[in-house]
């Protein structure tokens, strides 16, 4: 067998192998149930409670830096 023929055969096999990698079955099934959120999304029955919990969570998180600044000002005597 000549060298160019061997090289062409090898190249053809490499292309075939590269193409076959893309035809494998997907790892995730389209019919599987997947929740992107770490909690159950609120239904009509508990939407108000979810809103209340969310508001408390966000307001506490937002107020922490202001409470810390007020505490530092109070300790130094600069606060009212």
PyMOL Python script that loads the backbone (N, CA, C, O; Angstrom):
from pymol import cmd

cmd.read_pdbstr("""\
ATOM      1  N   UNK A   1       0.845  -1.161   0.000  1.00  0.00           N
ATOM      2  CA  UNK A   1       0.000   0.000   0.000  1.00  0.00           C
ATOM      3  C   UNK A   1       0.898   1.234   0.000  1.00  0.00           C
ATOM      4  O   UNK A   1       1.891   1.293   0.725  1.00  0.00           O
ATOM      5  N   UNK A   2       0.536   2.210  -0.818  1.00  0.00           N
ATOM      6  CA  UNK A   2       1.378   3.396  -0.913  1.00  0.00           C
ATOM      7  C   UNK A   2       1.090   4.343   0.255  1.00  0.00           C
ATOM      8  O   UNK A   2       0.033   4.278   0.883  1.00  0.00           O
ATOM      9  N   UNK A   3       2.036   5.206   0.521  1.00  0.00           N
ATOM     10  CA  UNK A   3       1.936   6.122   1.655  1.00  0.00           C
ATOM     11  C   UNK A   3       0.796   7.137   1.497  1.00  0.00           C
ATOM     12  O   UNK A   3       0.078   7.368   2.470  1.00  0.00           O
ATOM     13  N   UNK A   4       0.588   7.761   0.314  1.00  0.00           N
ATOM     14  CA  UNK A   4      -0.538   8.699   0.194  1.00  0.00           C
ATOM     15  C   UNK A   4      -1.892   8.020   0.387  1.00  0.00           C
ATOM     16  O   UNK A   4      -2.802   8.604   0.974  1.00  0.00           O
ATOM     17  N   UNK A   5      -2.025   6.798  -0.100  1.00  0.00           N
ATOM     18  CA  UNK A   5      -3.282   6.075   0.075  1.00  0.00           C
ATOM     19  C   UNK A   5      -3.526   5.774   1.556  1.00  0.00           C
ATOM     20  O   UNK A   5      -4.654   5.875   2.040  1.00  0.00           O
ATOM     21  N   UNK A   6      -2.476   5.409   2.260  1.00  0.00           N
ATOM     22  CA  UNK A   6      -2.582   5.141   3.692  1.00  0.00           C
ATOM     23  C   UNK A   6      -2.954   6.416   4.453  1.00  0.00           C
ATOM     24  O   UNK A   6      -3.753   6.377   5.388  1.00  0.00           O
ATOM     25  N   UNK A   7      -2.367   7.545   4.044  1.00  0.00           N
ATOM     26  CA  UNK A   7      -2.666   8.817   4.701  1.00  0.00           C
ATOM     27  C   UNK A   7      -4.120   9.215   4.469  1.00  0.00           C
ATOM     28  O   UNK A   7      -4.784   9.693   5.388  1.00  0.00           O
ATOM     29  N   UNK A   8      -4.624   9.019   3.238  1.00  0.00           N
ATOM     30  CA  UNK A   8      -6.017   9.349   2.946  1.00  0.00           C
ATOM     31  C   UNK A   8      -6.967   8.468   3.752  1.00  0.00           C
ATOM     32  O   UNK A   8      -7.976   8.948   4.269  1.00  0.00           O
ATOM     33  N   UNK A   9      -6.650   7.207   3.856  1.00  0.00           N
ATOM     34  CA  UNK A   9      -7.494   6.288   4.615  1.00  0.00           C
ATOM     35  C   UNK A   9      -7.513   6.679   6.090  1.00  0.00           C
ATOM     36  O   UNK A   9      -8.561   6.650   6.735  1.00  0.00           O
ATOM     37  N   UNK A  10      -6.364   7.040   6.610  1.00  0.00           N
ATOM     38  CA  UNK A  10      -6.273   7.450   8.008  1.00  0.00           C
ATOM     39  C   UNK A  10      -7.056   8.744   8.242  1.00  0.00           C
ATOM     40  O   UNK A  10      -7.747   8.878   9.251  1.00  0.00           O
ATOM     41  N   UNK A  11      -6.947   9.692   7.312  1.00  0.00           N
ATOM     42  CA  UNK A  11      -7.673  10.952   7.445  1.00  0.00           C
ATOM     43  C   UNK A  11      -9.179  10.712   7.372  1.00  0.00           C
ATOM     44  O   UNK A  11      -9.943  11.319   8.121  1.00  0.00           O
ATOM     45  N   UNK A  12      -9.602   9.831   6.473  1.00  0.00           N
ATOM     46  CA  UNK A  12     -11.018   9.512   6.332  1.00  0.00           C
ATOM     47  C   UNK A  12     -11.553   8.878   7.620  1.00  0.00           C
ATOM     48  O   UNK A  12     -12.664   9.188   8.050  1.00  0.00           O
ATOM     49  N   UNK A  13     -10.778   8.005   8.222  1.00  0.00           N
ATOM     50  CA  UNK A  13     -11.206   7.367   9.466  1.00  0.00           C
ATOM     51  C   UNK A  13     -11.278   8.383  10.604  1.00  0.00           C
ATOM     52  O   UNK A  13     -12.169   8.304  11.450  1.00  0.00           O
ATOM     53  N   UNK A  14     -10.354   9.328  10.631  1.00  0.00           N
ATOM     54  CA  UNK A  14     -10.364  10.352  11.676  1.00  0.00           C
ATOM     55  C   UNK A  14     -11.604  11.233  11.546  1.00  0.00           C
ATOM     56  O   UNK A  14     -12.218  11.594  12.549  1.00  0.00           O
ATOM     57  N   UNK A  15     -11.972  11.578  10.310  1.00  0.00           N
ATOM     58  CA  UNK A  15     -13.168  12.396  10.094  1.00  0.00           C
ATOM     59  C   UNK A  15     -14.412  11.625  10.520  1.00  0.00           C
ATOM     60  O   UNK A  15     -15.309  12.183  11.152  1.00  0.00           O
ATOM     61  N   UNK A  16     -14.463  10.358  10.177  1.00  0.00           N
ATOM     62  CA  UNK A  16     -15.608   9.527  10.549  1.00  0.00           C
ATOM     63  C   UNK A  16     -15.721   9.416  12.064  1.00  0.00           C
ATOM     64  O   UNK A  16     -16.821   9.496  12.611  1.00  0.00           O
ATOM     65  N   UNK A  17     -14.601   9.234  12.743  1.00  0.00           N
ATOM     66  CA  UNK A  17     -14.616   9.157  14.204  1.00  0.00           C
ATOM     67  C   UNK A  17     -15.053  10.483  14.820  1.00  0.00           C
ATOM     68  O   UNK A  17     -15.802  10.496  15.796  1.00  0.00           O
ATOM     69  N   UNK A  18     -14.591  11.593  14.257  1.00  0.00           N
ATOM     70  CA  UNK A  18     -14.961  12.901  14.788  1.00  0.00           C
ATOM     71  C   UNK A  18     -16.452  13.157  14.605  1.00  0.00           C
ATOM     72  O   UNK A  18     -17.094  13.731  15.485  1.00  0.00           O
ATOM     73  N   UNK A  19     -17.002  12.742  13.488  1.00  0.00           N
ATOM     74  CA  UNK A  19     -18.433  12.927  13.256  1.00  0.00           C
ATOM     75  C   UNK A  19     -19.264  12.026  14.155  1.00  0.00           C
ATOM     76  O   UNK A  19     -20.345  12.419  14.592  1.00  0.00           O
ATOM     77  N   UNK A  20     -18.789  10.855  14.433  1.00  0.00           N
ATOM     78  CA  UNK A  20     -19.575   9.921  15.232  1.00  0.00           C
ATOM     79  C   UNK A  20     -19.683  10.371  16.687  1.00  0.00           C
ATOM     80  O   UNK A  20     -20.609   9.955  17.383  1.00  0.00           O
ATOM     81  N   UNK A  21     -18.768  11.204  17.161  1.00  0.00           N
ATOM     82  CA  UNK A  21     -18.858  11.693  18.536  1.00  0.00           C
ATOM     83  C   UNK A  21     -20.062  12.603  18.722  1.00  0.00           C
ATOM     84  O   UNK A  21     -20.611  12.680  19.820  1.00  0.00           O
ATOM     85  N   UNK A  22     -20.477  13.287  17.676  1.00  0.00           N
ATOM     86  CA  UNK A  22     -21.594  14.219  17.777  1.00  0.00           C
ATOM     87  C   UNK A  22     -22.945  13.532  17.637  1.00  0.00           C
ATOM     88  O   UNK A  22     -23.982  14.159  17.854  1.00  0.00           O
ATOM     89  N   UNK A  23     -22.946  12.281  17.285  1.00  0.00           N
ATOM     90  CA  UNK A  23     -24.216  11.586  17.097  1.00  0.00           C
ATOM     91  C   UNK A  23     -24.562  10.697  18.280  1.00  0.00           C
ATOM     92  O   UNK A  23     -25.428   9.830  18.167  1.00  0.00           O
ATOM     93  N   UNK A  24     -23.903  10.897  19.404  1.00  0.00           N
ATOM     94  CA  UNK A  24     -24.224  10.098  20.585  1.00  0.00           C
ATOM     95  C   UNK A  24     -25.527  10.600  21.196  1.00  0.00           C
ATOM     96  O   UNK A  24     -25.967  11.713  20.909  1.00  0.00           O
ATOM     97  N   UNK A  25     -26.124   9.796  22.015  1.00  0.00           N
ATOM     98  CA  UNK A  25     -27.385  10.161  22.662  1.00  0.00           C
ATOM     99  C   UNK A  25     -27.139  11.285  23.666  1.00  0.00           C
ATOM    100  O   UNK A  25     -26.086  11.321  24.303  1.00  0.00           O
ATOM    101  N   UNK A  26     -28.088  12.194  23.813  1.00  0.00           N
ATOM    102  CA  UNK A  26     -27.912  13.280  24.784  1.00  0.00           C
ATOM    103  C   UNK A  26     -27.858  12.741  26.213  1.00  0.00           C
ATOM    104  O   UNK A  26     -28.453  11.709  26.523  1.00  0.00           O
ATOM    105  N   UNK A  27     -27.145  13.448  27.063  1.00  0.00           N
ATOM    106  CA  UNK A  27     -27.009  13.004  28.446  1.00  0.00           C
ATOM    107  C   UNK A  27     -28.272  13.274  29.257  1.00  0.00           C
ATOM    108  O   UNK A  27     -28.586  12.536  30.191  1.00  0.00           O
ATOM    109  N   UNK A  28     -28.994  14.332  28.898  1.00  0.00           N
ATOM    110  CA  UNK A  28     -30.216  14.666  29.619  1.00  0.00           C
ATOM    111  C   UNK A  28     -31.425  14.291  28.773  1.00  0.00           C
ATOM    112  O   UNK A  28     -31.463  14.543  27.569  1.00  0.00           O
ATOM    113  N   UNK A  29     -32.377  13.705  29.405  1.00  0.00           N
ATOM    114  CA  UNK A  29     -33.583  13.325  28.701  1.00  0.00           C
ATOM    115  C   UNK A  29     -34.529  14.519  28.672  1.00  0.00           C
ATOM    116  O   UNK A  29     -34.662  15.228  29.669  1.00  0.00           O
ATOM    117  N   UNK A  30     -35.172  14.742  27.562  1.00  0.00           N
ATOM    118  CA  UNK A  30     -36.076  15.877  27.427  1.00  0.00           C
ATOM    119  C   UNK A  30     -37.323  15.708  28.284  1.00  0.00           C
ATOM    120  O   UNK A  30     -37.998  16.690  28.590  1.00  0.00           O
ATOM    121  N   UNK A  31     -37.634  14.487  28.672  1.00  0.00           N
ATOM    122  CA  UNK A  31     -38.844  14.237  29.434  1.00  0.00           C
ATOM    123  C   UNK A  31     -38.606  14.239  30.940  1.00  0.00           C
ATOM    124  O   UNK A  31     -39.547  14.063  31.713  1.00  0.00           O
ATOM    125  N   UNK A  32     -37.382  14.432  31.357  1.00  0.00           N
ATOM    126  CA  UNK A  32     -37.087  14.434  32.790  1.00  0.00           C
ATOM    127  C   UNK A  32     -37.549  15.751  33.404  1.00  0.00           C
ATOM    128  O   UNK A  32     -37.470  16.803  32.770  1.00  0.00           O
ATOM    129  N   UNK A  33     -38.022  15.685  34.620  1.00  0.00           N
ATOM    130  CA  UNK A  33     -38.469  16.884  35.322  1.00  0.00           C
ATOM    131  C   UNK A  33     -37.259  17.549  35.966  1.00  0.00           C
ATOM    132  O   UNK A  33     -36.495  16.901  36.681  1.00  0.00           O
ATOM    133  N   UNK A  34     -37.087  18.842  35.711  1.00  0.00           N
ATOM    134  CA  UNK A  34     -35.934  19.561  36.243  1.00  0.00           C
ATOM    135  C   UNK A  34     -36.407  20.883  36.819  1.00  0.00           C
ATOM    136  O   UNK A  34     -37.044  21.676  36.125  1.00  0.00           O
ATOM    137  N   UNK A  35     -36.096  21.120  38.085  1.00  0.00           N
ATOM    138  CA  UNK A  35     -36.440  22.382  38.728  1.00  0.00           C
ATOM    139  C   UNK A  35     -35.206  23.269  38.781  1.00  0.00           C
ATOM    140  O   UNK A  35     -34.224  22.900  39.424  1.00  0.00           O
ATOM    141  N   UNK A  36     -35.222  24.428  38.126  1.00  0.00           N
ATOM    142  CA  UNK A  36     -34.060  25.308  38.167  1.00  0.00           C
ATOM    143  C   UNK A  36     -33.944  26.097  39.468  1.00  0.00           C
ATOM    144  O   UNK A  36     -32.879  26.633  39.774  1.00  0.00           O
ATOM    145  N   UNK A  37     -35.022  26.171  40.230  1.00  0.00           N
ATOM    146  CA  UNK A  37     -35.011  26.929  41.474  1.00  0.00           C
ATOM    147  C   UNK A  37     -34.839  25.989  42.660  1.00  0.00           C
ATOM    148  O   UNK A  37     -35.268  24.836  42.599  1.00  0.00           O
ATOM    149  N   UNK A  38     -34.219  26.463  43.737  1.00  0.00           N
ATOM    150  CA  UNK A  38     -34.028  25.601  44.905  1.00  0.00           C
ATOM    151  C   UNK A  38     -35.270  25.503  45.792  1.00  0.00           C
ATOM    152  O   UNK A  38     -35.204  24.930  46.879  1.00  0.00           O
ATOM    153  N   UNK A  39     -36.389  26.049  45.348  1.00  0.00           N
ATOM    154  CA  UNK A  39     -37.615  25.996  46.121  1.00  0.00           C
ATOM    155  C   UNK A  39     -38.781  25.827  45.157  1.00  0.00           C
ATOM    156  O   UNK A  39     -38.640  26.044  43.954  1.00  0.00           O
ATOM    157  N   UNK A  40     -39.914  25.443  45.686  1.00  0.00           N
ATOM    158  CA  UNK A  40     -41.104  25.279  44.861  1.00  0.00           C
ATOM    159  C   UNK A  40     -41.670  26.658  44.528  1.00  0.00           C
ATOM    160  O   UNK A  40     -41.838  27.496  45.415  1.00  0.00           O
ATOM    161  N   UNK A  41     -41.958  26.888  43.267  1.00  0.00           N
ATOM    162  CA  UNK A  41     -42.522  28.171  42.856  1.00  0.00           C
ATOM    163  C   UNK A  41     -43.911  28.308  43.457  1.00  0.00           C
ATOM    164  O   UNK A  41     -44.660  27.332  43.508  1.00  0.00           O
ATOM    165  N   UNK A  42     -44.269  29.508  43.915  1.00  0.00           N
ATOM    166  CA  UNK A  42     -45.539  29.655  44.624  1.00  0.00           C
ATOM    167  C   UNK A  42     -46.744  29.381  43.728  1.00  0.00           C
ATOM    168  O   UNK A  42     -46.771  29.750  42.554  1.00  0.00           O
ATOM    169  N   UNK A  43     -47.710  28.740  44.305  1.00  0.00           N
ATOM    170  CA  UNK A  43     -48.969  28.505  43.614  1.00  0.00           C
ATOM    171  C   UNK A  43     -49.941  29.600  44.010  1.00  0.00           C
ATOM    172  O   UNK A  43     -49.582  30.512  44.754  1.00  0.00           O
ATOM    173  N   UNK A  44     -51.154  29.518  43.526  1.00  0.00           N
ATOM    174  CA  UNK A  44     -52.147  30.547  43.852  1.00  0.00           C
ATOM    175  C   UNK A  44     -52.481  30.559  45.338  1.00  0.00           C
ATOM    176  O   UNK A  44     -52.821  31.604  45.891  1.00  0.00           O
ATOM    177  N   UNK A  45     -52.386  29.406  45.981  1.00  0.00           N
ATOM    178  CA  UNK A  45     -52.754  29.326  47.395  1.00  0.00           C
ATOM    179  C   UNK A  45     -51.734  30.016  48.300  1.00  0.00           C
ATOM    180  O   UNK A  45     -52.123  30.673  49.266  1.00  0.00           O
ATOM    181  N   UNK A  46     -50.442  29.882  48.012  1.00  0.00           N
ATOM    182  CA  UNK A  46     -49.431  30.413  48.934  1.00  0.00           C
ATOM    183  C   UNK A  46     -48.624  31.556  48.326  1.00  0.00           C
ATOM    184  O   UNK A  46     -47.479  31.778  48.721  1.00  0.00           O
ATOM    185  N   UNK A  47     -49.194  32.272  47.385  1.00  0.00           N
ATOM    186  CA  UNK A  47     -48.476  33.369  46.746  1.00  0.00           C
ATOM    187  C   UNK A  47     -48.261  34.542  47.710  1.00  0.00           C
ATOM    188  O   UNK A  47     -47.213  35.188  47.665  1.00  0.00           O
ATOM    189  N   UNK A  48     -49.217  34.820  48.562  1.00  0.00           N
ATOM    190  CA  UNK A  48     -49.085  35.914  49.522  1.00  0.00           C
ATOM    191  C   UNK A  48     -48.000  35.640  50.554  1.00  0.00           C
ATOM    192  O   UNK A  48     -47.218  36.529  50.891  1.00  0.00           O
ATOM    193  N   UNK A  49     -47.955  34.420  51.051  1.00  0.00           N
ATOM    194  CA  UNK A  49     -46.929  34.055  52.036  1.00  0.00           C
ATOM    195  C   UNK A  49     -45.549  34.087  51.400  1.00  0.00           C
ATOM    196  O   UNK A  49     -44.582  34.521  52.027  1.00  0.00           O
ATOM    197  N   UNK A  50     -45.454  33.632  50.163  1.00  0.00           N
ATOM    198  CA  UNK A  50     -44.174  33.683  49.458  1.00  0.00           C
ATOM    199  C   UNK A  50     -43.719  35.134  49.288  1.00  0.00           C
ATOM    200  O   UNK A  50     -42.543  35.440  49.484  1.00  0.00           O
ATOM    201  N   UNK A  51     -44.637  36.022  48.926  1.00  0.00           N
ATOM    202  CA  UNK A  51     -44.301  37.437  48.777  1.00  0.00           C
ATOM    203  C   UNK A  51     -43.838  38.058  50.082  1.00  0.00           C
ATOM    204  O   UNK A  51     -42.898  38.853  50.100  1.00  0.00           O
ATOM    205  N   UNK A  52     -44.498  37.694  51.176  1.00  0.00           N
ATOM    206  CA  UNK A  52     -44.110  38.209  52.489  1.00  0.00           C
ATOM    207  C   UNK A  52     -42.713  37.734  52.874  1.00  0.00           C
ATOM    208  O   UNK A  52     -41.890  38.526  53.332  1.00  0.00           O
ATOM    209  N   UNK A  53     -42.447  36.443  52.687  1.00  0.00           N
ATOM    210  CA  UNK A  53     -41.122  35.901  53.008  1.00  0.00           C
ATOM    211  C   UNK A  53     -40.044  36.538  52.140  1.00  0.00           C
ATOM    212  O   UNK A  53     -38.954  36.845  52.622  1.00  0.00           O
ATOM    213  N   UNK A  54     -40.347  36.736  50.862  1.00  0.00           N
ATOM    214  CA  UNK A  54     -39.380  37.353  49.958  1.00  0.00           C
ATOM    215  C   UNK A  54     -39.102  38.798  50.362  1.00  0.00           C
ATOM    216  O   UNK A  54     -37.950  39.231  50.353  1.00  0.00           O
ATOM    217  N   UNK A  55     -40.141  39.543  50.713  1.00  0.00           N
ATOM    218  CA  UNK A  55     -39.965  40.933  51.129  1.00  0.00           C
ATOM    219  C   UNK A  55     -39.131  41.028  52.405  1.00  0.00           C
ATOM    220  O   UNK A  55     -38.254  41.886  52.506  1.00  0.00           O
ATOM    221  N   UNK A  56     -39.393  40.163  53.373  1.00  0.00           N
ATOM    222  CA  UNK A  56     -38.617  40.165  54.622  1.00  0.00           C
ATOM    223  C   UNK A  56     -37.165  39.808  54.339  1.00  0.00           C
ATOM    224  O   UNK A  56     -36.253  40.448  54.863  1.00  0.00           O
ATOM    225  N   UNK A  57     -36.947  38.792  53.515  1.00  0.00           N
ATOM    226  CA  UNK A  57     -35.588  38.361  53.183  1.00  0.00           C
ATOM    227  C   UNK A  57     -34.808  39.489  52.505  1.00  0.00           C
ATOM    228  O   UNK A  57     -33.664  39.757  52.874  1.00  0.00           O
ATOM    229  N   UNK A  58     -35.413  40.145  51.526  1.00  0.00           N
ATOM    230  CA  UNK A  58     -34.716  41.206  50.801  1.00  0.00           C
ATOM    231  C   UNK A  58     -34.513  42.446  51.667  1.00  0.00           C
ATOM    232  O   UNK A  58     -33.462  43.082  51.591  1.00  0.00           O
ATOM    233  N   UNK A  59     -35.502  42.798  52.487  1.00  0.00           N
ATOM    234  CA  UNK A  59     -35.348  43.994  53.317  1.00  0.00           C
ATOM    235  C   UNK A  59     -34.309  43.792  54.418  1.00  0.00           C
ATOM    236  O   UNK A  59     -33.575  44.724  54.744  1.00  0.00           O
ATOM    237  N   UNK A  60     -34.234  42.604  54.990  1.00  0.00           N
ATOM    238  CA  UNK A  60     -33.206  42.335  56.003  1.00  0.00           C
ATOM    239  C   UNK A  60     -31.823  42.387  55.365  1.00  0.00           C
ATOM    240  O   UNK A  60     -30.902  42.982  55.925  1.00  0.00           O
ATOM    241  N   UNK A  61     -31.678  41.774  54.210  1.00  0.00           N
ATOM    242  CA  UNK A  61     -30.382  41.795  53.522  1.00  0.00           C
ATOM    243  C   UNK A  61     -29.954  43.193  53.118  1.00  0.00           C
ATOM    244  O   UNK A  61     -28.770  43.524  53.172  1.00  0.00           O
ATOM    245  N   UNK A  62     -30.919  44.019  52.711  1.00  0.00           N
ATOM    246  CA  UNK A  62     -30.593  45.385  52.296  1.00  0.00           C
ATOM    247  C   UNK A  62     -30.269  46.271  53.493  1.00  0.00           C
ATOM    248  O   UNK A  62     -29.470  47.200  53.373  1.00  0.00           O
ATOM    249  N   UNK A  63     -30.874  45.999  54.643  1.00  0.00           N
ATOM    250  CA  UNK A  63     -30.689  46.874  55.800  1.00  0.00           C
ATOM    251  C   UNK A  63     -29.434  46.566  56.610  1.00  0.00           C
ATOM    252  O   UNK A  63     -29.022  47.398  57.418  1.00  0.00           O
ATOM    253  N   UNK A  64     -28.820  45.421  56.428  1.00  0.00           N
ATOM    254  CA  UNK A  64     -27.637  45.049  57.221  1.00  0.00           C
ATOM    255  C   UNK A  64     -26.510  46.082  57.112  1.00  0.00           C
ATOM    256  O   UNK A  64     -25.969  46.459  58.152  1.00  0.00           O
ATOM    257  N   UNK A  65     -26.117  46.567  55.927  1.00  0.00           N
ATOM    258  CA  UNK A  65     -25.039  47.568  55.884  1.00  0.00           C
ATOM    259  C   UNK A  65     -25.396  48.868  56.601  1.00  0.00           C
ATOM    260  O   UNK A  65     -24.531  49.491  57.218  1.00  0.00           O
ATOM    261  N   UNK A  66     -26.662  49.282  56.527  1.00  0.00           N
ATOM    262  CA  UNK A  66     -27.069  50.514  57.197  1.00  0.00           C
ATOM    263  C   UNK A  66     -27.063  50.349  58.716  1.00  0.00           C
ATOM    264  O   UNK A  66     -26.680  51.268  59.440  1.00  0.00           O
ATOM    265  N   UNK A  67     -27.477  49.206  59.187  1.00  0.00           N
ATOM    266  CA  UNK A  67     -27.440  48.935  60.630  1.00  0.00           C
ATOM    267  C   UNK A  67     -25.995  48.874  61.113  1.00  0.00           C
ATOM    268  O   UNK A  67     -25.680  49.381  62.190  1.00  0.00           O
ATOM    269  N   UNK A  68     -25.116  48.258  60.329  1.00  0.00           N
ATOM    270  CA  UNK A  68     -23.699  48.187  60.707  1.00  0.00           C
ATOM    271  C   UNK A  68     -23.076  49.580  60.737  1.00  0.00           C
ATOM    272  O   UNK A  68     -22.308  49.888  61.649  1.00  0.00           O
ATOM    273  N   UNK A  69     -23.392  50.424  59.759  1.00  0.00           N
ATOM    274  CA  UNK A  69     -22.854  51.793  59.744  1.00  0.00           C
ATOM    275  C   UNK A  69     -23.391  52.594  60.925  1.00  0.00           C
ATOM    276  O   UNK A  69     -22.641  53.335  61.560  1.00  0.00           O
ATOM    277  N   UNK A  70     -24.671  52.456  61.223  1.00  0.00           N
ATOM    278  CA  UNK A  70     -25.256  53.164  62.365  1.00  0.00           C
ATOM    279  C   UNK A  70     -24.603  52.715  63.671  1.00  0.00           C
ATOM    280  O   UNK A  70     -24.333  53.537  64.547  1.00  0.00           O
ATOM    281  N   UNK A  71     -24.348  51.409  63.803  1.00  0.00           N
ATOM    282  CA  UNK A  71     -23.721  50.880  65.007  1.00  0.00           C
ATOM    283  C   UNK A  71     -22.296  51.423  65.160  1.00  0.00           C
ATOM    284  O   UNK A  71     -21.890  51.787  66.264  1.00  0.00           O
ATOM    285  N   UNK A  72     -21.547  51.480  64.078  1.00  0.00           N
ATOM    286  CA  UNK A  72     -20.179  52.007  64.144  1.00  0.00           C
ATOM    287  C   UNK A  72     -20.179  53.494  64.496  1.00  0.00           C
ATOM    288  O   UNK A  72     -19.337  53.954  65.267  1.00  0.00           O
ATOM    289  N   UNK A  73     -21.123  54.242  63.930  1.00  0.00           N
ATOM    290  CA  UNK A  73     -21.213  55.679  64.243  1.00  0.00           C
ATOM    291  C   UNK A  73     -21.600  55.878  65.716  1.00  0.00           C
ATOM    292  O   UNK A  73     -21.083  56.777  66.378  1.00  0.00           O
ATOM    293  N   UNK A  74     -22.498  55.048  66.217  1.00  0.00           N
ATOM    294  CA  UNK A  74     -22.930  55.154  67.609  1.00  0.00           C
ATOM    295  C   UNK A  74     -21.782  54.840  68.561  1.00  0.00           C
ATOM    296  O   UNK A  74     -21.624  55.502  69.586  1.00  0.00           O
ATOM    297  N   UNK A  75     -20.966  53.811  68.217  1.00  0.00           N
ATOM    298  CA  UNK A  75     -19.846  53.441  69.080  1.00  0.00           C
ATOM    299  C   UNK A  75     -18.779  54.523  69.118  1.00  0.00           C
ATOM    300  O   UNK A  75     -18.133  54.724  70.146  1.00  0.00           O
ATOM    301  N   UNK A  76     -18.590  55.224  68.001  1.00  0.00           N
ATOM    302  CA  UNK A  76     -17.543  56.247  67.965  1.00  0.00           C
ATOM    303  C   UNK A  76     -18.011  57.572  68.562  1.00  0.00           C
ATOM    304  O   UNK A  76     -17.195  58.464  68.792  1.00  0.00           O
ATOM    305  N   UNK A  77     -19.293  57.712  68.811  1.00  0.00           N
ATOM    306  CA  UNK A  77     -19.808  58.937  69.397  1.00  0.00           C
ATOM    307  C   UNK A  77     -20.215  59.958  68.358  1.00  0.00           C
ATOM    308  O   UNK A  77     -20.640  61.053  68.728  1.00  0.00           O
ATOM    309  N   UNK A  78     -20.105  59.656  67.076  1.00  0.00           N
ATOM    310  CA  UNK A  78     -20.466  60.600  66.027  1.00  0.00           C
ATOM    311  C   UNK A  78     -21.956  60.552  65.718  1.00  0.00           C
ATOM    312  O   UNK A  78     -22.503  61.498  65.150  1.00  0.00           O
ATOM    313  N   UNK A  79     -22.606  59.476  66.080  1.00  0.00           N
ATOM    314  CA  UNK A  79     -24.031  59.335  65.780  1.00  0.00           C
ATOM    315  C   UNK A  79     -24.894  60.091  66.768  1.00  0.00           C
ATOM    316  O   UNK A  79     -24.441  60.442  67.858  1.00  0.00           O
ATOM    317  N   UNK A  80     -26.127  60.339  66.392  1.00  0.00           N
ATOM    318  CA  UNK A  80     -27.033  61.100  67.253  1.00  0.00           C
ATOM    319  C   UNK A  80     -27.589  60.258  68.372  1.00  0.00           C
ATOM    320  O   UNK A  80     -28.369  60.751  69.187  1.00  0.00           O
TER     321      UNK A  80
END
""", "prot")
cmd.dss("prot")
cmd.show_as("cartoon", "prot")
cmd.util.cbc("prot")
cmd.orient("prot")
